[in-house]
Amino acid sequence: MRWHVAEHVASEGRFHSNKNWGHGIHGQANNNRGDMAMVITIITVVLFLVWMIQATAQDFHLQSGSPAIDAGICLSEVLEDFDGVSRPQAIGCDIGAYEFDFGSPPPLPPPPSLNPPGNLMANALGAEAIELTWSDNSADEMGFILERSTKDAGLYTIALGPDRTGHLDTELTKNTRYCYRAAAIRDALTSVYSNEACERTKAR
């Protein structure tokens, strides 16, 4: 009887001893897993911080011609990008945090211009002729037009060649006041007109 009790106690002791040893192994494994999770978490945080530092030094704005332009889905909750640029800027929303800003259209090139002749002067040389002079202010005109007007006869246009600085207008009516203005021409372009110069032919 005692032998059975001792054997039972001994067996129970061994059983408890084995049980405690098993708990020790499992506890150590759990501690190792916890340490590994902590290491992974720290590495993840460090990598994220490195990525954030690198990201702040880069420019993630879309460039002209990017396939991400107009390739995204517009959401009613997202009306602006990170820069405050409204979405969309074109026919669709762009992929990414930044909407490609087309900006203001480039200014139109200035219209072609042609410098007008200046300092137009008229001087009567007799009863039937008036001499006209002006300064040629354009280097690329193809000619000039000289307009003459009177109170009774209306407007008359005289076509002249390039690089001219004067003209003698003849076969006029005596004792008549004539007014002139000149403009430079090039192809279909006409400059603004010069000043107006008026002169009266002599009576005889």
WOWO-V547684 format. One record per pair of residues at least 24 apart in sequence whose C-alpha atoms are under 10 Angstrom apart, sorted by sequence separation. I is the first residue (numbers start at 1). GAP is how many residues later the second one is. D is the distance in whole Angstrom. If there is no record, write none. Layout:
# WOWO-V547684
i-><I,I>
gap-><GAP,GAP>
d-><D,D>
This chain:
# WOWO-V547684
i-><69,70,71,72,114,115,138,139,152,155,156,157,158,160,161,162,175,176,177,68,69,70,71,113,114,115,116,138,151,152,153,155,157,160,175,176,177,68,69,114,115,136,137,150,151,159,174,175,176,67,68,69,114,117,136,150,151,173,174,175,176,66,67,68,116,135,136,137,149,150,151,173,174,175,66,69,70,135,136,149,150,172,173,174,175,69,70,134,135,136,148,149,150,173,174,68,69,133,134,135,148,149,62,68,69,133,134,147,148,149,62,132,133,134,147,148,62,66,132,133,146,147,148,61,62,65,131,132,133,146,147,60,61,62,64,131,132,145,146,147,60,61,62,63,64,130,131,132,145,146,60,61,62,63,64,130,131,144,145,146,61,62,129,130,131,144,145,61,129,130,143,144,145,128,129,130,143,144,128,129,130,141,142,143,144,125,127,128,129,141,142,143,122,124,125,126,127,128,129,140,141,142,143,120,121,122,123,124,125,127,128,129,140,141,142,145,120,122,126,127,128,138,140,141,144,145,147,117,118,122,127,128,134,136,137,138,142,143,144,146,117,126,127,128,130,132,134,136,141,145,146,148,150,126,127,132,141,147,148,149,141,148,124,138,124,122,122,122,121,122,135,120,121,134,120,134,120,118,119,117,118,133,117,118,132,116,117,132,116,117,132,115,116,130,131,114,115,116,130,114,115,130,114,129,130,114,128,129,130,113,127,128,129,116,117,120,121,122,123,124,126,127,128,114,115,116,117,118,119,120,121,122,123,124,125,126,127,128,113,114,115,116,117,118,119,120,121,122,123,124,125,126,127,128,112,113,114,115,116,117,118,119,120,121,122,123,124,125,126,127,113,114,115,116,117,118,119,120,121,122,123,124,126,112,113,115,116>
gap-><24,24,24,24,24,24,24,24,24,24,24,24,24,24,24,24,24,24,24,25,25,25,25,25,25,25,25,25,25,25,25,25,25,25,25,25,25,26,26,26,26,26,26,26,26,26,26,26,26,27,27,27,27,27,27,27,27,27,27,27,27,28,28,28,28,28,28,28,28,28,28,28,28,28,29,29,29,29,29,29,29,29,29,29,29,30,30,30,30,30,30,30,30,30,30,31,31,31,31,31,31,31,32,32,32,32,32,32,32,32,33,33,33,33,33,33,34,34,34,34,34,34,34,35,35,35,35,35,35,35,35,36,36,36,36,36,36,36,36,36,37,37,37,37,37,37,37,37,37,37,38,38,38,38,38,38,38,38,38,38,39,39,39,39,39,39,39,40,40,40,40,40,40,41,41,41,41,41,42,42,42,42,42,42,42,43,43,43,43,43,43,43,44,44,44,44,44,44,44,44,44,44,44,45,45,45,45,45,45,45,45,45,45,45,45,45,46,46,46,46,46,46,46,46,46,46,46,47,47,47,47,47,47,47,47,47,47,47,47,47,48,48,48,48,48,48,48,48,48,48,48,48,48,49,49,49,49,49,49,49,50,50,53,53,54,56,57,58,59,59,59,60,60,60,61,61,62,63,63,64,64,64,65,65,65,66,66,66,67,67,67,68,68,68,68,69,69,69,69,70,70,70,71,71,71,72,72,72,72,73,73,73,73,74,74,74,74,74,74,74,74,74,74,75,75,75,75,75,75,75,75,75,75,75,75,75,75,75,76,76,76,76,76,76,76,76,76,76,76,76,76,76,76,76,77,77,77,77,77,77,77,77,77,77,77,77,77,77,77,77,78,78,78,78,78,78,78,78,78,78,78,78,78,79,79,79,79>
d-><7,5,6,8,7,9,10,8,10,9,9,10,9,9,10,9,10,5,6,9,5,7,10,10,9,9,9,9,9,10,10,10,10,10,6,5,9,6,7,8,9,9,9,8,8,10,8,5,8,9,5,9,7,9,7,6,8,9,5,5,8,10,9,8,9,10,7,10,9,5,9,7,6,4,10,10,9,8,6,6,6,8,9,5,8,8,9,8,6,9,7,5,9,9,7,9,7,9,5,8,6,7,9,9,10,6,6,8,5,9,9,8,4,9,5,7,8,9,5,7,7,5,9,8,9,10,7,5,9,6,6,8,8,7,8,6,6,8,5,9,8,6,7,7,9,9,5,7,6,7,7,8,6,9,9,6,6,7,5,9,7,9,7,5,9,6,7,9,6,7,9,4,7,8,4,9,6,6,6,6,8,10,8,5,9,9,9,5,6,6,6,7,10,10,10,10,9,4,9,9,6,5,9,9,9,10,10,9,9,7,6,9,9,5,7,9,9,10,9,7,6,8,7,9,9,10,10,10,10,10,4,9,10,10,9,10,10,10,9,9,9,8,7,9,9,9,8,9,9,9,10,10,10,9,9,10,9,10,10,9,9,9,10,10,10,9,8,8,9,10,10,8,9,9,7,10,8,10,10,9,8,10,7,9,9,8,6,10,6,7,10,9,6,10,10,9,7,9,8,7,9,8,8,10,7,8,10,7,10,10,9,6,9,9,9,7,9,9,9,10,9,5,8,8,9,5,9,9,7,6,8,6,9,6,10,6,4,9,8,7,6,6,7,5,7,7,6,6,6,7,8,5,6,9,8,8,5,8,6,6,7,9,6,8,6,8,5,8,8,5,7,8,9,6,9,10,9,10,9,9,9,7,7,10,9,10,10>
